[in-house]
Structures are given as structure tokens and as C-alpha cells.
Amino acid sequence: MNTRGNAEAEQLLEIGEELLQKRDLKGSREIAVLAQEADPLLEGSDQIIAIVDVLEAAEKPLNLNNNNNLDWYAILQIDRNSLPDLNLIRKQFRTLALLLHPDKNRFSFAELAFKLVSDAWAVLSDPAQKARYDKGFELGVKGLENGTVSFWTVCPYCYRLYEYSRVYEGCCLMCQNCNKSFHGVSVQALPPIVPGEEAYYVSWGMFPMGFVFESLENGGGDDDSATPKP
């Protein structure tokens, strides 16, 4: 056993973990790769790399028609152009799920990364959602020049408003503000702007039926309005 190499790898892994806690994704990945090269059998470097790869993919959404749509294929580290079948998608999901499950992965952001790959699997494993998502990507590319009919929806957890291409209505969407998934239900009318402020009024009446409110489930207050930043 190479004791020196093992000690070096463990030290590098600690540095990689510290960088990950600070969300220095690039630096954390580089150090994790060095730790893996120093000791390929040391547990943890592959877990850090998996976390970083998923988070970096989530930070580069598909900017189609001015909408921020998560690239589920990139999150699962699958080439969209290779026309992946369900078996490949399932295999990649299982591989990442084993690396990222919070019960086995102790590093920062493992839970978030695991949720992202789970949401990607939920969309790409469902034929109807996958077809709608793939169609939305194709239409979104064309819509960059021609324009696409859009709809407004709202995250029921942090009340952030979003405008999406109409093809994503009813899909599972990811809030870029609180990183939670929500159902893309159309809001019929935008809330009024608070005069003199970069905020808007929100009341429970603006939310379409079907939303599940975490605040209510957790015994939230009775205040029926808020003024979040748009």
C-alpha cells in the first residue's frame, strides 16, 4: 500500500470538500481529480466530481426564447444528439443516483444534485413528458428567430414569476431562485406591481389549483400576501 499516496489523496480530498462548501465548483472538481489520480481507490473523489458535474449542468440552462429551461440531458450527462433510449437514460440515472444519494454521499450539495437527477429522470423516463420536452427544445430553437407563444407561471415556494414557452406548460420546472421543482401551471393574470418598488403583490387567489404549498404543510402563517422581488 502506498501510504504516502493515500495521505496525499486524503489531504487533497479535504481541500476539494472545502472548495465545494464554498461552491467553487471548478476548483473543487480539479482537486477531486488530483485526489483520484493520487489514489484511485480512495472513496469520495468520484462523489465530488458527480456533484460538480450535475450542478454545473444545472447552472447552464437552455436559454430558449429568453426562458431558462433546465437541460435534463446535460444533468444526466447524456448527449441529446445521440438520440438516447430509455435503457441508456435509466442506466445513467442509476449510476448518478448511487453516487449522489444523501445516505451515501456526505459532501455538500449532494442532496440538491440528487434531486436534480431525480427530476431529470422523472421527465425523461415519462414518454409524454419527454416528447413534450423534446418538442419544446426543437420549437425553442426555431423560436429564437420567429418568436414563440409563452405563458407565465409562478413558483409556489418563493413566489418567483417566470415566463416560459407554451410548450412547457404542465411540465415539471425548476425554480432558479430556490432550486425547488414545481408544476408549470399558467397564471391567468400577472399580479400588480408595488408602486415605487421592484416588487409585486401576491395573494393566494392568483395561484392555480393544483399547487401544493410547502408553507401550509409546515404550519405557515395566515398572511395571504407577500411582496417578493420579481
PLY file of the C-alpha trace (Angstrom):
ply
format ascii 1.0
element vertex 230
property float x
property float y
property float z
element edge 229
property int vertex1
property int vertex2
end_header
0.00 0.00 0.00
1.33 3.45 -0.92
0.86 5.26 2.41
2.29 8.49 1.09
-0.01 8.49 -1.90
-3.02 7.70 0.27
-2.22 10.54 2.70
-1.79 12.97 -0.19
-5.09 11.90 -1.70
-6.92 12.32 1.60
-5.47 15.80 2.03
-6.49 16.75 -1.50
-9.98 15.39 -0.86
-10.33 17.60 2.22
-9.33 20.63 0.14
-11.81 19.63 -2.55
-14.54 19.36 0.08
-13.75 22.83 1.44
-13.91 24.33 -2.05
-17.22 22.57 -2.68
-18.67 24.03 0.52
-17.76 27.47 -0.85
-19.40 26.44 -4.16
-16.13 26.80 -6.03
-17.23 24.09 -8.45
-14.35 24.33 -10.88
-11.69 24.32 -8.17
-13.37 21.51 -6.27
-13.52 19.31 -9.35
-9.88 19.94 -10.23
-8.74 18.96 -6.73
-11.01 15.90 -6.70
-9.46 14.73 -9.97
-5.98 15.12 -8.47
-7.07 13.10 -5.42
-8.43 10.41 -7.71
-5.16 10.25 -9.61
-3.18 10.04 -6.35
-5.31 7.18 -5.05
-7.95 5.75 -7.43
-9.33 3.56 -4.62
-9.99 6.41 -2.19
-13.73 6.82 -1.72
-15.16 10.30 -2.19
-13.44 11.86 -5.19
-15.94 10.38 -7.63
-18.79 11.64 -5.44
-17.47 15.21 -5.51
-16.98 15.05 -9.28
-20.55 13.79 -9.73
-21.94 16.64 -7.61
-19.97 19.26 -9.51
-20.92 17.90 -12.94
-24.64 17.96 -12.09
-24.56 21.44 -10.53
-22.59 22.88 -13.44
-25.12 21.42 -15.88
-27.96 22.98 -13.87
-26.22 26.36 -13.96
-26.22 26.31 -17.77
-29.93 26.19 -18.66
-31.22 26.17 -22.21
-31.82 29.84 -22.95
-34.57 29.29 -25.46
-36.76 32.26 -26.34
-35.46 34.09 -23.25
-36.58 31.23 -20.96
-34.32 29.39 -18.53
-35.16 25.73 -19.10
-33.00 23.14 -17.37
-31.16 20.79 -19.70
-32.22 17.43 -18.26
-29.98 15.55 -20.69
-26.90 17.50 -19.57
-27.81 16.95 -15.92
-27.80 13.20 -16.57
-24.62 13.69 -18.62
-26.22 12.34 -21.79
-25.65 13.67 -25.30
-29.03 14.81 -26.60
-27.89 14.41 -30.21
-27.13 10.72 -29.69
-30.89 10.01 -29.52
-30.63 8.11 -26.20
-33.16 5.40 -25.48
-34.83 4.65 -22.16
-32.26 1.99 -21.22
-29.38 4.46 -21.52
-31.29 7.11 -19.59
-32.12 4.59 -16.85
-28.53 3.37 -16.66
-27.14 6.89 -16.34
-29.72 7.83 -13.71
-28.90 4.77 -11.59
-25.18 5.46 -11.83
-25.57 9.05 -10.67
-28.20 8.18 -8.06
-25.82 5.73 -6.40
-23.09 8.36 -6.28
-25.31 11.20 -5.10
-27.82 9.68 -2.68
-27.57 11.69 0.56
-27.47 8.49 2.62
-24.16 7.59 0.96
-22.76 10.94 -0.16
-21.72 13.16 2.79
-20.49 16.11 0.74
-22.17 19.50 0.40
-24.92 19.85 -2.23
-25.28 16.07 -2.63
-28.99 16.34 -1.80
-29.52 19.10 -4.36
-27.63 17.18 -7.05
-29.60 14.02 -6.26
-32.87 15.93 -6.58
-31.80 17.34 -9.94
-31.01 13.91 -11.41
-34.27 12.57 -9.94
-36.22 15.37 -11.62
-34.37 14.70 -14.88
-35.32 11.03 -14.66
-38.95 11.93 -13.91
-39.14 13.95 -17.13
-37.08 11.79 -19.49
-38.49 8.44 -18.33
-42.08 9.51 -18.96
-42.90 9.22 -22.68
-45.42 12.06 -22.64
-43.22 14.48 -20.70
-40.14 13.55 -22.71
-41.94 14.09 -26.01
-43.22 17.46 -24.80
-39.76 18.42 -23.55
-38.01 17.37 -26.77
-40.62 19.17 -28.84
-40.15 22.27 -26.71
-36.44 22.21 -27.37
-36.97 21.96 -31.11
-39.58 24.71 -31.14
-37.48 26.80 -28.81
-34.54 26.79 -31.20
-36.80 27.90 -34.04
-38.47 30.42 -31.77
-35.20 32.29 -31.23
-35.83 33.91 -34.59
-39.56 33.58 -35.10
-40.83 34.09 -31.54
-42.91 31.58 -29.58
-46.15 31.98 -27.66
-45.34 31.96 -23.97
-47.11 31.70 -20.62
-46.41 32.97 -17.12
-46.12 30.67 -14.12
-45.05 31.09 -10.51
-43.01 29.08 -8.03
-45.38 28.31 -5.13
-42.48 28.16 -2.67
-40.72 31.51 -3.15
-43.32 33.24 -5.42
-40.81 33.99 -8.19
-42.56 34.60 -11.53
-41.29 33.01 -14.75
-42.17 33.25 -18.43
-41.85 30.01 -20.40
-42.57 28.84 -23.90
-46.14 27.49 -24.09
-44.87 24.00 -24.88
-43.58 23.74 -21.29
-46.99 24.33 -19.73
-47.77 21.44 -17.41
-44.14 20.29 -17.22
-42.01 19.86 -14.12
-39.94 23.05 -13.87
-37.04 24.06 -11.64
-37.10 27.39 -9.82
-33.81 29.19 -10.42
-34.27 31.11 -7.16
-34.99 28.42 -4.53
-33.92 25.32 -6.54
-37.24 23.55 -5.94
-39.31 21.77 -8.57
-42.85 22.89 -9.29
-45.67 22.23 -11.74
-45.72 24.71 -14.61
-49.35 25.85 -14.36
-50.29 29.00 -16.22
-51.08 32.15 -14.22
-54.04 33.86 -15.86
-53.05 37.40 -14.87
-49.84 38.92 -13.54
-50.01 40.47 -10.04
-49.89 44.28 -9.73
-46.56 46.00 -9.16
-45.99 47.67 -5.79
-45.80 51.40 -6.57
-42.26 52.73 -6.33
-40.70 49.32 -5.61
-39.24 46.42 -7.58
-41.79 44.05 -6.09
-45.33 42.87 -6.71
-48.37 41.96 -4.69
-49.17 38.27 -4.34
-52.34 36.75 -2.91
-53.36 33.11 -2.67
-56.09 33.78 -5.23
-53.54 34.15 -8.04
-52.29 30.57 -7.67
-53.93 27.99 -9.98
-55.49 24.92 -8.41
-53.05 22.03 -8.17
-50.19 23.83 -6.43
-49.02 22.33 -3.16
-47.89 24.91 -0.66
-45.00 23.80 1.49
-45.61 26.68 3.88
-49.10 25.42 4.64
-47.88 21.88 5.09
-45.30 23.13 7.58
-47.82 25.16 9.53
-47.07 28.51 7.93
-48.73 31.74 8.95
-52.10 33.06 7.85
-50.77 36.07 5.96
-52.27 35.87 2.48
-49.98 38.31 0.75
-46.32 38.88 0.07
-44.12 41.28 -1.84
-41.26 39.20 -3.28
-38.74 40.59 -5.71
-39.68 39.84 -9.34
0 1
1 2
2 3
3 4
4 5
5 6
6 7
7 8
8 9
9 10
10 11
11 12
12 13
13 14
14 15
15 16
16 17
17 18
18 19
19 20
20 21
21 22
22 23
23 24
24 25
25 26
26 27
27 28
28 29
29 30
30 31
31 32
32 33
33 34
34 35
35 36
36 37
37 38
38 39
39 40
40 41
41 42
42 43
43 44
44 45
45 46
46 47
47 48
48 49
49 50
50 51
51 52
52 53
53 54
54 55
55 56
56 57
57 58
58 59
59 60
60 61
61 62
62 63
63 64
64 65
65 66
66 67
67 68
68 69
69 70
70 71
71 72
72 73
73 74
74 75
75 76
76 77
77 78
78 79
79 80
80 81
81 82
82 83
83 84
84 85
85 86
86 87
87 88
88 89
89 90
90 91
91 92
92 93
93 94
94 95
95 96
96 97
97 98
98 99
99 100
100 101
101 102
102 103
103 104
104 105
105 106
106 107
107 108
108 109
109 110
110 111
111 112
112 113
113 114
114 115
115 116
116 117
117 118
118 119
119 120
120 121
121 122
122 123
123 124
124 125
125 126
126 127
127 128
128 129
129 130
130 131
131 132
132 133
133 134
134 135
135 136
136 137
137 138
138 139
139 140
140 141
141 142
142 143
143 144
144 145
145 146
146 147
147 148
148 149
149 150
150 151
151 152
152 153
153 154
154 155
155 156
156 157
157 158
158 159
159 160
160 161
161 162
162 163
163 164
164 165
165 166
166 167
167 168
168 169
169 170
170 171
171 172
172 173
173 174
174 175
175 176
176 177
177 178
178 179
179 180
180 181
181 182
182 183
183 184
184 185
185 186
186 187
187 188
188 189
189 190
190 191
191 192
192 193
193 194
194 195
195 196
196 197
197 198
198 199
199 200
200 201
201 202
202 203
203 204
204 205
205 206
206 207
207 208
208 209
209 210
210 211
211 212
212 213
213 214
214 215
215 216
216 217
217 218
218 219
219 220
220 221
221 222
222 223
223 224
224 225
225 226
226 227
227 228
228 229
